[in-house]
């Protein structure tokens, strides 16, 4: 492969990858059956990841820790807004919800876009230097914080809704 093609390849793949992610996430924004285990998994997994990344960041980079905290707060706000825009229904004893497509797509594409940007940065280095540790990047932790804060609050809200309807 020529050097020009090798350099341009990540930039050519980005629109395709974003389109596929958009199509996948869009499918997830339709009516879904509520399963408590999925909601608990999101709350616990993202909560633990935020705590772990926060602990790593606190040891090495206070600015990165601030980015994670700000992202988590912003994500929590988006989670509350998404819950207000979510459609809830009970059909034959089963609980269903329809998430807010706009907020969910924004959060997902923001995260995927940051991942793609980091991959392009790493690809462009061609091994010239050691890549930056993810726990030291304030922008990456800010974006991850948005994703994690959103899913913790959103899934927690879905669990509260299930509990209010007498379903554990």
C-alpha positions as CSV (number, residue, x, y, z in Angstrom):
1,X,0.0,0.0,0.0
2,X,1.4,3.4,-0.9
3,X,2.2,5.9,1.9
4,X,-0.5,8.3,0.6
5,X,-3.2,5.6,0.8
6,X,-2.0,4.4,4.2
7,X,-2.2,8.0,5.5
8,X,-5.7,8.7,4.0
9,X,-7.2,5.3,4.9
10,X,-8.4,6.2,8.4
11,X,-9.9,9.4,7.2
12,X,-11.8,7.5,4.4
13,X,-13.1,4.9,6.9
14,X,-14.4,7.4,9.5
15,X,-17.6,8.3,7.6
16,X,-18.3,4.7,6.9
17,X,-17.8,3.7,10.6
18,X,-19.9,6.6,11.8
19,X,-22.7,5.7,9.4
20,X,-22.7,2.1,10.6
21,X,-22.7,3.2,14.2
22,X,-25.6,5.6,13.5
23,X,-27.6,2.8,11.9
24,X,-26.9,0.5,14.9
25,X,-27.7,3.0,17.5
26,X,-30.9,4.1,15.6
27,X,-32.2,0.6,15.9
28,X,-31.6,0.8,19.7
29,X,-33.7,4.0,19.8
30,X,-37.0,2.1,19.0
31,X,-39.4,0.6,21.5
32,X,-37.7,-1.9,23.7
33,X,-38.7,-4.3,26.4
34,X,-37.4,-3.3,29.8
35,X,-35.2,-5.9,31.4
36,X,-33.9,-5.2,35.0
37,X,-30.7,-7.0,34.5
38,X,-29.7,-4.8,31.6
39,X,-30.4,-1.7,33.6
40,X,-28.5,-2.9,36.6
41,X,-25.6,-3.9,34.4
42,X,-25.4,-0.4,33.0
43,X,-25.6,1.2,36.4
44,X,-22.9,-1.1,38.0
45,X,-20.6,-1.4,35.0
46,X,-20.4,2.4,34.2
47,X,-20.3,3.3,37.8
48,X,-17.3,1.0,38.5
49,X,-15.6,2.3,35.4
50,X,-16.0,5.9,36.4
51,X,-14.7,5.1,39.9
52,X,-11.7,3.2,38.5
53,X,-10.8,5.9,35.9
54,X,-11.3,8.6,38.6
55,X,-8.9,6.8,40.9
56,X,-6.3,6.4,38.2
57,X,-6.7,10.1,37.2
58,X,-6.5,11.3,40.7
59,X,-3.1,9.7,41.1
60,X,-1.6,11.2,37.9
61,X,-3.6,14.2,36.5
62,X,-6.0,16.4,38.3
63,X,-7.2,18.1,35.1
64,X,-8.2,14.7,33.7
65,X,-10.1,14.0,36.9
66,X,-11.9,17.3,36.5
67,X,-12.7,16.3,32.9
68,X,-14.2,13.0,34.0
69,X,-16.2,14.7,36.7
70,X,-17.5,17.4,34.4
71,X,-18.4,14.8,31.8
72,X,-20.2,12.7,34.3
73,X,-22.2,15.7,35.5
74,X,-23.1,16.7,32.0
75,X,-24.0,13.1,31.1
76,X,-26.2,12.9,34.2
77,X,-28.1,16.0,33.1
78,X,-28.6,14.5,29.6
79,X,-29.8,11.3,31.3
80,X,-32.5,13.3,33.2
81,X,-33.5,15.1,30.1
82,X,-33.7,11.8,28.2
83,X,-35.9,10.2,30.9
84,X,-38.3,13.1,30.5
85,X,-38.5,12.5,26.8
86,X,-38.8,8.7,27.1
87,X,-42.1,7.0,26.3
88,X,-43.2,4.4,28.8
89,X,-45.9,1.8,28.4
90,X,-47.1,-1.4,30.0
91,X,-48.6,-4.1,27.7
92,X,-49.9,-7.4,29.0
93,X,-47.8,-7.1,32.2
94,X,-44.6,-6.3,30.3
95,X,-42.9,-3.0,30.5
96,X,-41.7,-1.2,27.4
97,X,-39.9,2.1,26.8
98,X,-39.0,4.2,23.8
99,X,-35.8,6.2,24.4
100,X,-35.2,9.7,23.2
101,X,-33.5,9.2,19.9
102,X,-31.8,12.6,19.7
103,X,-30.1,12.5,23.1
104,X,-29.1,8.8,22.8
105,X,-27.6,9.4,19.3
106,X,-25.8,12.5,20.5
107,X,-24.2,10.7,23.4
108,X,-23.3,7.6,21.4
109,X,-21.9,9.5,18.4
110,X,-19.9,11.8,20.7
111,X,-18.2,8.8,22.3
112,X,-17.6,7.0,19.0
113,X,-16.3,10.2,17.4
114,X,-13.8,10.5,20.2
115,X,-12.7,6.9,19.8
116,X,-12.2,7.4,16.1
117,X,-10.2,10.6,16.7
118,X,-7.9,8.7,19.2
119,X,-7.4,5.9,16.7
120,X,-6.5,8.4,13.9
121,X,-4.0,10.1,16.3
122,X,-2.4,6.7,17.2
123,X,-2.4,5.6,13.5
124,X,-0.8,8.9,12.5
125,X,2.1,8.4,15.0
126,X,3.3,5.2,13.3
127,X,4.8,4.1,16.5
128,X,7.0,7.2,16.8
129,X,6.2,7.8,20.4
130,X,4.4,6.1,23.2
131,X,0.6,6.8,23.1
132,X,-0.9,8.9,25.9
133,X,-2.4,6.9,28.7
134,X,-6.2,7.2,28.5
135,X,-6.4,8.1,32.1
136,X,-4.3,11.2,31.4
137,X,-6.4,12.7,28.6
138,X,-8.9,15.2,29.9
139,X,-10.9,15.3,26.7
140,X,-11.2,11.6,26.4
141,X,-12.3,11.3,30.1
142,X,-14.7,14.2,29.6
143,X,-16.4,12.3,26.7
144,X,-16.4,9.0,28.6
145,X,-17.8,10.8,31.6
146,X,-20.7,12.0,29.5
147,X,-21.4,8.5,28.3
148,X,-21.1,6.9,31.7
149,X,-23.1,9.6,33.5
150,X,-25.9,9.4,30.9
151,X,-26.2,5.6,31.2
152,X,-26.0,5.5,35.0
153,X,-28.8,8.1,35.4
154,X,-30.9,6.8,32.5
155,X,-30.7,3.1,33.6
156,X,-31.3,4.1,37.2
157,X,-34.4,6.0,36.1
158,X,-35.6,3.0,34.2
159,X,-35.1,0.9,37.3
160,X,-37.1,3.4,39.4
161,X,-39.9,3.3,36.7
162,X,-40.0,-0.5,36.9
163,X,-40.1,-0.4,40.7
164,X,-43.0,2.2,40.6
165,X,-45.0,-0.3,38.5
166,X,-44.4,-3.1,41.0
167,X,-41.9,-5.0,38.8
168,X,-38.5,-5.8,40.2
